[in-house]
Amino acid sequence: MRTWRPPDVSSVTMLPIPKRLLCLPRNAQPPYPVMVCVQGHTTGVHVSIAVERDDNRKLFKVEGDRDFGLGCMARGVAAFCIEQRSFGERRERVQKHIAEHGCHDATMHALMLGRTLIGERVFDVDRAIDYLETRRDVDLRRLGIMGNSGGGTISLFSAALLRRIRFAMPSCYFCTFRDSIMSIYHCMDNYVPGLLLFAEMPDVLGLFAPRPVVIVAGKTDEIFPIAGVRRAFRHLKAIYRGAGAEERCQLVVGPDGHRFYANLAWPKALKELGRLT
């Protein structure tokens, strides 16, 4: 069993609200490869560096390898951890009734404006990359994005839509829409009206080809079933094959459920980041 030790977060810069955490590794030299890290339905971005949301001086043990900022820094990779809309410090605080996972109001408001919460969150990722472009200590030729669950959602859609992203590692989201959000209860921030009339999930991620992707899944994930993951991956692999980049499309399956699997995913991720120039 791995012994948990309090993290060293002294190399983390906290930028103004809405909170963003810029994490720079001490065991590497700039310009660093950099990952945009997005949490899913957790208590917020603070999970990425294993400190309490309401008191960042207090540490806590993160389950499921979701401490993405610490995981990046330990491997010589910078992490730009951003707070997703309706999570953490951007959660709903005004309404008398707040849905369990906090994404109801933000999703409904986006729809009323002819938008989707997924689209607005991808917009935030795009603005995060704008900020990274102002820095000389990160290497945007080795710019990636990662996240688990709802973070995997935005990792996937950001990869499909944002050309500056060079590598993607979505975790516990990639599947078919039919096997996951169309057949199993999910929060409403997962839905894009009309999308399934035109594309399945591997078609969406196929827009990222031929850029490298490492997909992470859990063998016993109950809301993104592994049979659907494998079905979608075969489809995605065919798209990458057509783009002449079949070897740059990889699937990692962990032995348990809905979580990230750092020890399985990072070796493949570091290899792909190392190939980018």
C-alpha positions in Angstrom: 0.0 0.0 0.0 1.3 3.4 -0.9 2.0 5.7 2.1 0.4 9.1 1.7 2.5 12.1 2.6 1.5 15.7 2.8 2.0 17.4 -0.5 4.6 20.2 -1.1 2.4 22.9 -2.7 5.0 25.7 -2.3 5.4 25.9 -6.1 1.7 26.6 -6.6 0.6 30.1 -7.6 -3.0 31.0 -6.9 -4.4 33.4 -9.5 -7.4 35.7 -8.9 -11.0 34.3 -8.7 -12.5 32.5 -10.5 -9.7 30.4 -9.0 -6.9 29.0 -11.1 -3.8 27.2 -9.7 -0.6 27.3 -11.6 1.6 24.5 -10.5 5.3 24.5 -11.5 7.6 21.4 -10.9 10.8 21.7 -9.0 12.4 18.6 -10.6 12.5 19.9 -14.1 13.8 22.9 -16.1 11.6 25.4 -18.0 10.0 25.6 -20.4 7.9 22.8 -19.0 5.3 20.6 -20.7 2.0 21.7 -19.3 -1.4 20.1 -18.7 -4.7 22.0 -18.2 -6.4 20.1 -15.4 -10.1 20.1 -14.8 -12.0 18.5 -11.9 -15.4 16.9 -12.3 -18.2 16.7 -9.8 -15.9 17.2 -6.8 -15.8 20.1 -4.3 -13.5 22.0 -6.7 -10.1 22.8 -8.1 -8.5 22.5 -4.7 -8.7 18.7 -5.0 -5.9 19.0 -7.6 -3.4 20.0 -4.9 -5.0 18.2 -2.0 -5.9 21.2 0.2 -9.2 22.0 1.8 -11.5 24.2 -0.3 -12.3 26.7 2.5 -8.9 26.6 4.2 -6.0 26.0 1.8 -3.6 25.6 4.8 -5.3 22.3 5.6 -4.3 19.2 3.7 -6.4 16.1 2.9 -5.9 12.8 1.2 -7.4 12.7 -2.3 -9.0 9.5 -3.4 -8.8 8.0 -6.9 -5.6 9.8 -8.0 -7.6 13.1 -8.6 -4.8 15.2 -7.3 -3.8 16.2 -10.8 -1.7 19.1 -10.0 0.5 17.1 -7.6 0.6 14.3 -10.1 1.8 16.6 -12.9 4.5 18.3 -10.7 5.9 14.9 -9.5 6.5 14.0 -13.1 8.1 17.3 -14.2 5.0 18.6 -15.9 3.4 22.0 -15.1 -0.3 22.0 -14.3 -2.8 24.8 -14.9 -5.7 23.7 -12.7 -8.9 25.7 -13.4 -12.2 25.9 -11.6 -15.1 24.7 -13.7 -18.3 26.7 -13.8 -20.8 25.5 -11.1 -18.1 23.6 -9.2 -16.0 24.7 -6.1 -15.7 28.4 -5.7 -17.9 28.9 -8.8 -20.7 26.9 -7.3 -24.3 28.3 -7.0 -24.6 30.3 -3.7 -27.7 32.4 -4.2 -30.6 30.1 -5.0 -32.6 28.8 -2.0 -32.8 25.3 -3.6 -29.5 24.0 -5.0 -29.4 20.7 -6.9 -27.2 17.9 -5.4 -24.3 18.3 -7.8 -24.7 22.1 -8.3 -24.8 22.1 -12.1 -28.5 22.5 -12.6 -28.8 26.3 -12.6 -25.7 26.9 -14.7 -26.9 24.4 -17.3 -30.4 25.8 -17.4 -29.1 29.4 -17.7 -26.8 28.4 -20.5 -29.7 26.8 -22.4 -31.9 29.9 -22.0 -29.1 31.9 -23.7 -28.8 29.4 -26.5 -25.6 27.9 -25.1 -24.6 24.8 -23.3 -22.6 24.5 -20.1 -20.1 22.2 -21.9 -19.5 25.0 -24.4 -19.1 27.6 -21.7 -16.6 25.4 -19.9 -14.6 24.8 -23.1 -14.6 28.6 -23.6 -12.9 28.8 -20.1 -10.3 26.3 -21.2 -9.6 28.4 -24.3 -9.1 31.5 -22.1 -6.8 29.5 -19.8 -4.6 28.7 -22.9 -4.6 32.4 -23.7 -3.0 33.0 -20.3 -0.4 30.3 -20.8 0.6 31.9 -24.0 1.8 34.9 -22.0 4.3 32.8 -20.1 7.8 31.8 -21.1 8.2 29.0 -18.7 5.7 26.6 -20.4 6.1 24.8 -23.7 2.9 25.1 -25.7 4.2 22.6 -28.2 3.6 20.1 -25.3 0.3 21.4 -24.1 -2.2 18.8 -22.9 -5.5 18.6 -21.0 -6.7 16.0 -18.5 -9.6 15.4 -16.1 -11.8 12.7 -14.6 -15.6 12.3 -15.0 -16.9 15.8 -15.6 -13.3 16.8 -16.1 -13.0 14.0 -18.7 -16.1 15.5 -20.5 -14.4 18.9 -20.9 -11.1 17.3 -21.7 -12.7 15.5 -24.6 -14.8 18.4 -26.0 -11.9 20.8 -25.5 -9.6 18.5 -27.5 -12.1 18.2 -30.3 -12.7 22.0 -30.5 -9.4 23.8 -29.5 -6.6 23.5 -32.0 -3.9 24.6 -29.6 -4.2 21.5 -27.5 -1.6 18.9 -28.5 -2.4 16.0 -26.2 -5.5 14.8 -24.4 -6.1 12.4 -21.5 -9.8 12.2 -20.7 -10.7 9.8 -17.9 -13.9 8.0 -17.1 -16.0 9.7 -19.7 -15.2 8.3 -23.1 -17.8 5.8 -24.1 -20.7 5.8 -26.5 -23.5 8.3 -25.7 -26.0 5.5 -26.2 -24.3 3.3 -23.5 -23.7 6.1 -21.0 -25.7 9.3 -20.8 -28.5 8.1 -23.0 -29.2 5.0 -20.9 -27.9 5.8 -17.4 -28.8 8.7 -15.1 -26.3 11.5 -15.5 -26.1 15.2 -14.4 -27.7 17.6 -16.9 -24.3 19.3 -17.7 -23.5 16.2 -19.8 -26.0 17.0 -22.6 -25.7 18.9 -25.9 -29.1 19.3 -27.6 -29.2 17.6 -31.0 -25.6 16.2 -30.9 -26.6 12.6 -31.3 -28.4 13.3 -34.5 -25.0 14.0 -36.1 -22.2 12.3 -34.1 -21.4 9.6 -31.5 -18.8 10.3 -28.9 -15.9 8.7 -30.9 -16.8 10.9 -33.8 -16.4 14.0 -31.6 -13.0 12.9 -30.2 -12.1 11.8 -33.7 -11.8 15.6 -34.5 -8.6 15.5 -32.4 -6.9 13.1 -34.8 -4.0 12.7 -35.5 -2.9 14.4 -32.2 -2.2 11.8 -29.4 -4.8 10.8 -26.9 -4.6 8.4 -23.9 -8.1 7.4 -22.8 -8.5 6.2 -19.2 -11.4 4.0 -18.1 -12.4 1.8 -15.1 -13.3 -1.8 -15.6 -16.2 -1.6 -13.2 -17.3 2.0 -13.9 -21.1 1.8 -13.5 -22.0 5.1 -15.4 -19.6 4.7 -18.3 -19.7 0.9 -18.9 -16.6 -0.7 -20.2 -18.4 -2.5 -23.0 -19.5 0.8 -24.4 -16.0 2.2 -23.8 -14.4 -0.6 -25.9 -17.1 -0.2 -28.6 -16.4 3.5 -28.8 -12.6 2.9 -28.8 -12.8 0.6 -31.8 -14.6 3.3 -33.7 -12.1 5.9 -32.6 -9.2 3.7 -33.5 -10.6 3.4 -37.0 -10.7 7.2 -37.3 -7.1 7.4 -36.2 -6.1 4.6 -38.6 -7.6 6.7 -41.4 -5.6 9.7 -40.2 -2.4 7.6 -40.3 -1.9 7.8 -36.5 -3.4 4.6 -35.1 -0.5 4.2 -32.6 -1.3 7.6 -31.1 -4.7 6.5 -29.9 -4.4 4.4 -26.7 -6.8 3.0 -24.1 -5.9 2.4 -20.4 -8.3 0.3 -18.3 -7.9 0.3 -14.6 -9.1 -2.6 -12.4 -11.7 -0.7 -10.4 -14.4 1.9 -11.0 -15.0 5.6 -11.7 -11.6 7.1 -11.0 -8.3 8.1 -12.5 -5.4 5.6 -12.7 -2.2 7.6 -12.5 0.3 4.7 -12.5 -1.2 3.2 -15.6 -1.9 6.4 -17.6 1.1 8.6 -16.9 3.8 6.4 -18.5 1.9 6.5 -21.8 1.2 10.2 -21.4 4.8 11.1 -20.7 5.9 9.2 -23.8 3.5 11.1 -26.0 4.4 14.5 -24.4 8.0 13.7 -25.0 7.4 13.1 -28.7 5.8 16.5 -29.2 8.0 19.3 -30.6 
